[in-house]
Amino acid sequence: MERGSDSAEQLRAIEGAPVLSRAAGGTERALGVLSIVALFVVLAAGAVVGIPAALGCVVLLAALALVLRWRWFHLRAPGRRPHTKTEEWLSFFTPVALAIPGLRLLWNNPADLAGGLMSAAVPTAVLACYLMLRWRR
């Protein structure tokens, strides 16, 4: 008899458990796309134009803050599933990839248009992959 009531309690506990599959809303996805576009445009423009080193530091710190903010948001969002190994790797590699355009930003070493676009594309693509993997379920 006790075993049957224990099973019933377990079933009630399972039904009351939070669901970790809440999908990303439209606002979150729109902000993600806007973040990806803004990151690419700012990094590419900074790498091509040849901005002063002080402004390059500000741009690089803003890009780093944007990338880390998305990671923090997904760690703290209620009802979301835990990060997979791939997402963990991408969330680590995104700030590291900022070093590619960061070298041009910090040392005031402007690139040609193709070089600036390519250096900005790497961290932008990694951030886009991270966000798409987080939104897939």
N, C-alpha and C positions, 0 to 999 in steps of 0.2 A: 504494500500500500504506500509506504513511504517512498518507494522508488518511483512510482507513478507521479506523485506530487512533485518530486524532485525534477522529473523530466518536464512537467508542466511549467515549473519555475524557470527552467533553463530555456524553454521555448519563449516564454514571456520576456526574458532578458534579451534573447536574440532579436525579437521583434522590436524591442525598445532601444536597441543599439543604434548609434548614429550611422547613417549611410555616407560612405566616403566617395561618392561618385557624383557629387554635384557638378553640373556642367558650368563652364564659364559663361557669363552673361554677355549680352551684346555690347554693353558699355565697356566691359573689361577687354573684349576683343578689339573694339574700336580704339581704345587707348593703347593696346599693344601694337596695333598697326601704326598708329600715330607715333609711338615711341621708336619703332623700327625705322620709319621714314625720317624722323627727326635726327636719330643717331647717325644714319647714313649721310644725310645732307650736311650736318654740322661737321662731322669728321672729314668728309671729302672736301668741303669748302676750306676748312682749316688747313688741310694738307696741301691743297693746291695754291691757295692765296699766299701763304707764308706770313702768318700772323706773328706778332711779337711773342716772346717766350712766356711772359706773364699771362697774356691772354690764352696762350696754348695750355698753360697749367689749369686755368679756369675751365677751358673746354674739356680737357681730359678729366678733371675732377667731376664735372657735370655728367660726362658720359659714364664714369665709374659709378656715380650716385644713381643714375638711371638703371644701370644693369643690376646693381645690388638691391635697389628698391623692388624690382620685379621679383628677385629671389626671396626677399623678405616678405613680400606680399603673399607669395605662394606658400611659404612656410607657415604664415599666420592665418591664412584664409580658413574659415570654419567649413567643415564638410568636404574638404578636399583630401584626396588620397595622398599617401606619402610619396616622396620622390623615388623614382627608379634609379638604378645605377647609372643609366645613360643620362638622365636628367641631372643627377649630381655631377657627373663629369662635365656636362655642358655648362652648368652653372659655375663650375670652377674655371673652365677654359675661357668663358666670355670675358672676365676681367683681364685674364692673361693676354687674350687676343687684342685687347686695347693697346698693347705695347706696339703693335705694328704701325698704326697711324700716330701713336703717341710719340714715337721717335721724331717724326717730322714736325709735330706740334711743339715739342719742347726745345728742339734745337734750331728752330726757324729755318728749316731746310725744305723749301717748297719743292713739290714734285710736279711732273707734267700731269696732264689731266688723267691719262690712263693709269698712271701710278697712284695718284690720289684716290681715284675711284676704286682701284683694287685694294689699296690698304684700308679703305673704309668699309669695303664689302666683307672682309673677313669677320670682324667682330659683329657686324650687323647680321650676317648669315648665321653665326653661332647663336646670337640672341633670338633670331627668328626660329631656328630649330628648337631651342629650349621652350619658347612660348607655344609652338605648335605641338610639341610633345606633351606639355602640360594641359593643353586644351583638347587633346584627342579623345578623351572619355567624357 
